[in-house]
């Protein structure tokens, strides 16, 4: 009891200790809040940086898609019938007249057979799979059969 009294008397005689404790607690809380704020800012900055990188990549994807569409439209224009006709005439080709064409008959020529990619159109019969009796008997049936087999080995149990 004297110890507690001495301790409380020492604290009451030195009020600066209480002030130091309060200041220390306040500084500890301030450091904790600063630490949490720093971690929050770090995570937020990383998320913003990654978000900007994603936006830049999406812009690149859209630009590449536009370039691809532009190239496809240029290809369509170049391979159009009118452009192909102009280029063929520029190279010296002339339109074919059927009276001027010459057909050559080749003996022993085997004509190409058409490719059939689809399966034969015969109807298929689907039947339900038949399970063996080992997979359809219950636990109690199996137990009864095993007891009968061990009790009366000379009898055969019908399934």
C-alpha positions in Angstrom: 0.0 0.0 0.0 2.9 2.3 0.8 4.3 1.6 -2.6 1.2 2.8 -4.4 1.0 5.8 -2.1 4.7 6.7 -2.8 4.1 6.2 -6.6 1.1 8.5 -6.7 2.9 11.0 -4.5 5.9 11.0 -6.9 3.6 11.6 -9.9 1.7 14.3 -8.2 5.0 16.0 -7.2 6.3 15.8 -10.8 3.5 17.0 -13.2 6.0 17.3 -16.1 5.9 13.4 -16.3 2.2 13.5 -17.1 2.9 16.2 -19.7 5.7 14.1 -21.2 3.4 11.1 -21.4 0.7 13.2 -23.1 3.2 14.7 -25.5 4.7 11.3 -26.3 1.3 9.8 -26.9 0.4 12.7 -29.2 3.6 12.4 -31.1 3.1 8.6 -31.4 -0.4 9.1 -32.8 1.0 11.8 -35.2 3.7 9.5 -36.5 1.1 6.7 -37.0 -1.3 9.0 -38.9 1.7 10.2 -41.1 2.7 6.6 -41.8 -0.9 5.7 -42.8 -1.1 8.8 -45.0 2.2 8.0 -46.6 1.1 4.5 -47.4 -2.2 5.7 -48.8 -0.5 8.3 -51.0 2.0 5.7 -52.3 -0.8 3.3 -53.2 -2.8 6.0 -54.8 0.1 7.3 -56.8 0.9 3.7 -58.1 -2.8 3.2 -59.1 -2.8 6.5 -60.9 0.4 5.7 -62.8 -0.9 2.3 -63.8 -4.2 3.8 -64.9 -2.4 6.3 -67.1 -0.4 3.5 -68.6 -3.6 1.5 -69.3 -5.1 4.6 -71.0 -2.0 5.0 -73.2 -2.1 1.4 -74.2 -5.8 1.6 -75.0 -5.1 4.7 -77.2 -2.4 2.7 -79.0 -4.8 -0.1 -79.6 -7.4 2.2 -81.0 -4.7 3.9 -83.3 -3.6 0.5 -84.5 -7.2 -0.6 -85.2 -7.7 2.6 -87.2 -4.5 2.0 -89.2 -5.6 -1.6 -89.8 -9.0 -0.4 -91.1 -7.3 2.2 -93.3 -5.1 -0.5 -94.8 -8.0 -2.8 -95.4 -9.9 0.0 -97.2 -6.8 0.7 -99.4 -6.6 -3.0 -100.2 -10.2 -3.1 -101.1 -9.7 -0.1 -103.4 -6.6 -1.6 -105.1 -8.3 -5.0 -105.7 -11.6 -3.5 -107.0 -12.6 -4.6 -110.5 -12.2 -1.1 -112.0 -8.6 -0.7 -110.7 -7.6 -4.3 -111.7 -9.0 -3.6 -115.2 -6.9 -0.3 -115.4 -3.8 -2.1 -114.3 -4.3 -5.0 -116.7 -4.8 -2.6 -119.6 -1.7 -0.8 -118.6 0.3 -4.0 -118.7 -1.0 -4.8 -122.2 -3.7 -7.3 -121.5 -6.9 -7.3 -123.5 -10.4 -8.6 -122.7 -11.0 -12.2 -123.8 -13.4 -12.8 -126.7 -14.9 -16.3 -126.6 -14.5 -16.7 -130.4 -10.8 -16.2 -130.1 -10.2 -18.6 -127.3 -8.7 -22.0 -127.9 -9.5 -25.0 -125.8 -7.2 -27.9 -125.6 -8.5 -31.4 -124.8 -6.0 -33.4 -122.8 -6.4 -37.2 -122.9 -6.3 -39.1 -119.6 -7.0 -35.9 -117.7 -8.8 -36.7 -114.4 -11.1 -33.9 -113.3 -10.8 -32.7 -109.8 -13.3 -34.2 -107.4 -15.2 -31.8 -105.2 -14.1 -31.7 -101.6 -16.7 -32.8 -99.1 -16.1 -31.3 -95.7 -19.4 -32.3 -94.1 -19.9 -35.8 -92.6 -22.1 -38.3 -94.4 -25.8 -37.5 -93.9 -26.7 -41.0 -92.6 -28.8 -40.9 -89.5 -27.0 -41.9 -86.3 -28.8 -44.0 -83.7 -28.1 -42.9 -80.2 -28.8 -45.4 -77.5 -28.5 -45.1 -73.7 -25.4 -46.7 -72.3 -26.0 -50.0 -70.4 -24.3 -50.2 -67.1 -23.0 -53.5 -65.7 -24.9 -54.7 -62.6 -21.8 -54.0 -60.4 -22.5 -50.3 -60.9 -26.3 -50.5 -60.3 -26.5 -52.5 -57.1 -26.9 -50.7 -53.8 -24.7 -51.1 -50.8 -27.3 -53.2 -48.9 -27.6 -55.6 -51.9 -23.8 -56.0 -52.0 -23.6 -56.5 -48.3 -26.4 -59.2 -48.4 -24.6 -60.9 -51.2 -21.3 -60.9 -49.4 -22.8 -62.3 -46.2 -24.6 -65.0 -48.1 -21.4 -65.9 -50.0 -19.3 -66.0 -46.8 -22.0 -67.9 -44.8 -22.9 -70.4 -47.5 -20.0 -70.8 -49.8 -21.6 -73.8 -51.6 -24.6 -71.7 -52.7 -24.4 -69.3 -55.5 -26.2 -66.0 -55.1 -28.3 -65.0 -58.1 -27.8 -61.4 -59.1 
